[in-house]
Amino acid sequence: MLIHSAAPRNRVRALGFVWPDALHLRGSVIRISFPPVLIMTGYGVGIAFLIRQHPNLAVNLSIMTPVAVVLSLLLVFRTNSAYDRFWEGRKLWQDLIVSSRNLIRNIWCGTNEKSVEDRLRKQQVLKEISAFVIAIKHYLRGEDGIEYADFDGLLSPELRVRLMSTHDPVNYGTIGNCGVGHNSPEQRGTSHANLYAQNQQQSEGWERACEAPLPMLILYQIQKYVDYSMATGTVTAQLYANMLGQVNQLAGLMGGCERIISTPIPLAYHIHLHHSLYLYLLVLPWALGSMGLPHTIILQAIISFMMLGIDAISREIQNPFGYDHNDLPLDVFCEALLVDLNYVLRHRAAGALEISEDTLSNDVGAAKKPDSTPVSA
């Protein structure tokens, strides 16, 4: 279940005992912060030996107090900003799942069926709603293409052929500066500027040679079905307006996720914070050296671990859509939506068509014919 799968594990079970979460290595930032903590501790040991030989080099410890207060405020602001992004991402994905469920339910229960073609179109658009959410997951992670296991059985053969036959396949890389996808310019050795210039050479004016993101292509298919339902009279005008609003809401939620991942923490603040943090840790041993070698080692290690650990946490959660242990469980969210889809497809709606043997023999062949209407590029 979604709640049990997404719940954090606050205890570690080993050797027949339940250990507290303070001993939980998986999900912590110890592995990330350990190398710089070790370097700062080793540096502190060297300064302690130097001060033992030259005590007049020691700095008054009281000078470090106001510096520590200012640095703490910077770290708190950094962590709060990162957690705001994490929490906003969680709210957006919850709204995304709820809106998708509502659209699936409205289409399945509120759209009438006049033929087998209507039944097949309805089932396909329900699958495409789930595919849209899955495509957003891959889109935010910078994963290109449609050859992923969670797309199996969700995209129509016509849409797959259209995507595979484009001159520029679904190649959007990543949004923002939070990671590199399989097919992004960084991985292929091509800069964004060169890629833009290449695209502009193949187009004129407002035209662009690159393909739209996969989620938007799927969303176009969903809205085409909504318009088709209204044109064929299988849905009421009020329900059509509701479904159209839900489609627009899905596009808005996708834009909210794009806003998070394409708006990193300002570079000036990021640089200044790290300058202040490492300057503080470099000056700290000069104030601790007069306390003796053991005290310097212990205090330098503890303070470095606390300060660098907070910075590592903020860096890890500022992009909540990746694969880190502290990121949002997007795979679990998508799996929960697929469970709902499976339930809907296995149950008959109130307005579903009564299909008999004669109906199947007469209509199923015509319903499966490919659409001959040309699709504009």
C-alpha positions in Angstrom: 0.0 0.0 0.0 1.0 3.6 -0.6 1.0 4.6 3.0 3.1 1.7 4.2 5.5 1.8 1.3 6.2 5.5 1.6 6.5 5.6 5.4 10.1 6.1 6.7 11.7 3.3 8.6 12.8 4.9 11.9 14.3 1.7 13.4 17.0 -0.7 12.3 16.5 -4.4 12.9 19.7 -6.5 13.2 20.9 -9.4 15.4 17.5 -9.8 16.9 17.4 -6.2 18.3 15.7 -3.0 17.3 18.3 -0.3 17.0 17.4 3.4 17.3 17.3 5.5 14.1 20.6 7.3 15.2 22.4 4.1 14.1 20.6 4.0 10.7 23.3 4.4 8.0 21.0 4.1 5.0 19.3 7.4 4.3 21.8 9.4 6.4 24.4 11.8 5.0 27.3 10.2 6.7 28.8 8.9 3.5 28.5 12.3 1.8 29.9 14.3 4.7 32.6 11.9 5.9 35.4 12.9 3.5 35.3 16.6 4.2 34.8 16.0 8.0 37.9 13.8 7.9 39.9 16.5 6.0 38.8 19.2 8.5 39.7 16.9 11.5 43.1 16.2 10.1 43.7 19.9 9.5 42.6 20.5 13.1 45.1 18.0 14.3 47.9 19.7 12.4 47.0 23.2 13.8 46.8 21.7 17.3 50.4 20.4 17.0 51.5 23.8 15.7 49.9 25.7 18.6 51.5 23.3 21.1 54.8 24.5 19.7 53.8 28.1 19.4 51.1 28.9 22.0 51.0 32.6 21.0 49.3 31.7 17.7 46.1 30.6 19.4 43.0 32.7 18.8 40.6 33.7 21.6 37.7 31.3 21.5 35.1 34.0 22.3 35.7 35.5 18.9 34.1 32.5 17.2 30.8 32.8 19.0 29.2 35.6 16.9 30.6 34.0 13.8 28.9 30.7 14.7 25.6 32.5 15.2 25.8 34.1 11.8 26.8 30.8 10.1 24.0 29.0 11.9 21.4 31.5 10.5 22.8 30.9 7.0 22.5 27.1 7.4 19.0 27.4 8.8 17.9 29.5 5.9 19.5 27.1 3.4 17.9 24.1 5.0 14.5 25.7 5.2 14.7 26.7 1.5 15.6 23.1 0.6 12.8 21.6 2.7 10.3 24.1 1.2 11.1 22.7 -2.2 10.8 19.1 -0.9 7.4 19.8 0.7 6.1 21.7 -2.3 7.1 18.7 -4.5 5.2 16.4 -2.2 2.1 18.5 -2.4 2.3 18.8 -6.2 2.6 15.0 -6.5 -0.3 14.4 -4.2 -2.4 16.8 -6.2 -1.2 15.1 -9.4 -2.3 11.7 -8.2 -5.7 13.0 -6.9 -6.4 14.9 -10.1 -5.5 11.8 -12.2 -7.8 9.6 -10.1 -10.6 12.1 -10.5 -10.2 12.3 -14.3 -10.1 8.5 -14.5 -13.2 8.2 -12.5 -15.1 10.9 -14.4 -14.2 9.4 -17.8 -15.0 5.9 -16.8 -18.3 6.6 -15.0 -19.5 9.7 -16.9 -18.7 8.9 -20.5 -21.3 6.8 -22.4 -20.4 4.2 -25.0 -22.2 3.9 -28.3 -19.9 1.4 -30.0 -16.9 -0.8 -29.4 -14.7 2.0 -30.7 -16.0 4.2 -27.8 -15.1 1.4 -25.4 -11.6 1.0 -26.8 -11.0 4.7 -26.9 -12.1 5.1 -23.3 -9.9 2.3 -22.0 -6.9 3.7 -23.9 -7.3 7.2 -22.6 -7.5 5.9 -19.0 -4.1 4.2 -19.6 -2.7 7.4 -21.1 -3.6 9.3 -17.9 -1.5 6.8 -16.0 1.2 7.1 -18.6 1.2 10.9 -18.3 2.0 10.6 -14.6 4.8 8.1 -15.2 6.1 10.3 -18.0 6.4 13.2 -15.6 8.4 11.0 -13.3 10.9 10.1 -16.0 10.9 13.7 -17.3 11.8 15.2 -13.9 14.6 12.6 -13.6 16.0 13.4 -17.0 15.3 10.0 -18.5 14.6 10.0 -22.2 12.5 7.9 -24.4 9.6 5.4 -23.9 11.5 2.2 -23.5 10.8 1.7 -19.8 9.0 -1.2 -18.2 6.4 1.0 -16.5 5.2 2.2 -20.0 4.3 -1.3 -21.1 0.7 -1.6 -22.2 -0.1 2.1 -21.5 0.7 3.8 -24.8 -1.2 3.1 -27.9 0.7 1.5 -30.9 -0.1 4.6 -33.0 1.5 6.9 -30.4 4.5 4.6 -30.0 5.1 4.6 -33.8 4.8 8.3 -34.0 7.3 8.8 -31.2 9.8 6.3 -32.6 9.6 7.8 -36.1 10.3 11.4 -35.3 13.6 12.8 -36.6 14.4 14.1 -33.1 13.3 11.5 -30.5 11.9 12.4 -27.2 15.1 14.1 -26.0 14.6 16.5 -23.2 17.5 15.6 -20.9 17.0 17.3 -17.5 15.3 20.5 -16.5 17.5 22.8 -14.4 20.9 22.0 -12.9 20.0 19.1 -10.6 21.3 16.2 -12.6 22.2 14.8 -16.0 20.0 12.4 -18.0 21.0 9.6 -20.3 20.6 11.7 -23.4 21.3 15.2 -22.1 23.9 17.4 -23.9 26.4 16.9 -21.0 26.4 13.2 -21.5 26.8 13.5 -25.3 29.6 16.0 -25.2 27.5 18.8 -26.6 26.9 22.0 -24.8 23.5 23.7 -24.5 24.6 26.6 -26.7 25.8 24.3 -29.5 22.6 22.2 -29.3 20.5 25.4 -29.5 22.5 26.6 -32.5 22.1 23.3 -34.3 18.3 23.4 -33.7 18.1 27.0 -35.0 19.9 26.0 -38.2 17.1 23.5 -38.9 14.3 25.9 -38.2 13.2 29.5 -39.0 11.6 32.1 -36.9 9.4 30.7 -34.1 9.9 27.1 -35.3 11.9 24.7 -33.2 13.4 21.4 -34.3 13.3 19.7 -31.0 10.3 17.6 -29.9 7.9 18.6 -27.1 8.3 16.8 -23.7 6.7 13.3 -23.6 4.2 14.3 -20.9 2.8 17.1 -23.0 2.5 14.8 -26.0 0.4 12.4 -23.9 -1.6 15.2 -22.5 -2.5 16.3 -26.0 -3.8 12.8 -26.6 -5.9 13.0 -23.5 -7.5 16.3 -24.5 -8.2 15.0 -28.0 -10.3 12.3 -26.4 -12.1 14.8 -24.2 -12.9 16.8 -27.3 -13.9 13.7 -29.1 -16.4 12.7 -26.4 -18.0 16.1 -26.5 -18.2 16.0 -30.4 -19.8 12.6 -30.4 -22.3 13.4 -27.6 -21.0 10.7 -25.2 -20.5 13.2 -22.4 -22.6 16.1 -21.1 -21.5 19.7 -21.4 -21.0 20.1 -17.7 -18.9 17.0 -17.4 -16.9 18.1 -20.4 -16.1 21.4 -18.7 -15.1 19.5 -15.6 -12.8 17.1 -17.5 -11.3 20.0 -19.5 -10.5 21.8 -16.2 -8.9 18.6 -14.8 -6.7 18.3 -17.9 -5.6 21.9 -17.5 -4.9 21.2 -13.8 -2.7 18.3 -14.8 -0.7 20.7 -17.0 -0.4 23.2 -14.2 0.9 20.6 -11.8 3.5 19.5 -14.3 4.5 23.2 -14.5 4.8 23.3 -10.7 7.3 20.4 -10.8 9.2 22.1 -13.6 9.4 25.3 -11.5 11.0 23.4 -8.6 13.6 21.6 -10.6 14.5 24.5 -12.9 14.9 27.0 -10.1 17.9 26.1 -8.0 19.2 27.9 -5.0 20.8 31.2 -6.2 24.4 30.6 -7.0 25.7 33.7 -5.1 24.0 32.4 -1.9 25.3 28.9 -2.4 28.9 30.1 -2.9 28.9 32.6 0.0 27.5 29.9 2.3 30.3 27.5 1.5 32.9 30.2 1.8 31.6 31.1 5.2 31.3 27.5 6.3 34.8 26.4 5.3 36.4 29.6 6.6 34.8 29.0 10.0 36.0 25.4 10.1 39.5 26.5 9.0 39.7 29.1 11.7 38.1 27.0 14.5 41.2 24.9 15.3 43.2 28.0 16.0 40.7 28.7 18.8 40.5 25.1 20.0 44.3 24.4 19.9 44.9 25.9 23.3 42.6 23.3 24.9 44.9 20.5 24.0 45.2 17.9 21.3 42.5 15.5 22.4 39.9 18.2 22.9 40.8 19.7 19.5 40.3 16.4 17.7 37.0 15.7 19.3 35.5 19.1 19.0 36.7 19.7 15.5 35.3 16.4 14.3 31.9 17.0 16.0 31.5 20.6 14.9 32.6 19.7 11.3 30.1 16.8 11.2 27.2 18.9 12.4 27.9 21.8 10.1 28.8 19.8 7.0 26.0 17.4 7.6 23.3 20.1 7.6 24.7 21.4 4.3 24.7 17.9 2.9 21.0 17.4 3.9 20.0 20.6 2.2 21.8 19.7 -1.0 20.2 16.2 -1.1 16.5 17.3 -0.5 16.5 20.4 -2.7 15.7 18.1 -5.7 13.1 15.7 -4.4 12.5 13.9 -7.6 15.6 11.7 -7.9 16.7 8.3 -6.6 18.3 9.2 -3.3 16.9 7.6 -0.2 15.5 10.9 1.0 13.8 11.8 -2.2 10.1 11.3 -2.8 8.9 7.8 -3.6 7.7 8.6 -7.1 7.7 4.9 -8.1 5.3 4.1 -5.2 3.0 7.0 -6.2 2.9 5.7 -9.8 2.3 2.2 -8.7 -0.6 3.3 -6.6 -2.2 5.0 -9.6 -1.7 1.8 -11.7 -3.5 -0.2 -9.0 -6.5 2.2 -9.3 -6.4 1.9 -13.1 -6.4 -1.9 -12.9 -9.5 -1.8 -10.7 -11.3 0.5 -13.1 -10.6 -1.6 -16.2 -11.8 -4.8 -14.4 -15.2 -3.3 -13.5 -18.0 -2.2 -15.7 -19.2 1.4 -15.5 -22.8 2.5 -15.5 -22.7 3.9 -19.0 -20.7 1.0 -20.5 -21.9 -0.7 -23.6 -23.5 -4.1 -23.4 -21.3 -6.1 -25.7 -22.7 -9.2 -27.2 -21.1 -11.7 -29.6 -22.8 -10.0 -32.6 -21.5 -6.6 -31.5 -18.0 -7.9 -31.2 -18.0 -9.7 -34.6 -19.4 -6.6 -36.4 -17.5 -3.7 -34.7 -14.2 -4.9 -33.2 -12.6 -5.1 -36.6 -13.6 -1.6 -37.6 -12.6 -0.3 -34.2 -9.0 -1.6 -34.5 -8.4 0.0 -37.9 -5.6 2.6 -37.7 -6.6 6.2 -37.8 -6.0 7.5 -41.3 -6.3 11.2 -40.3 -2.9 12.8 -40.9 -1.1 14.1 -37.8 0.6 17.5 -38.1 4.2 17.6 -36.9 
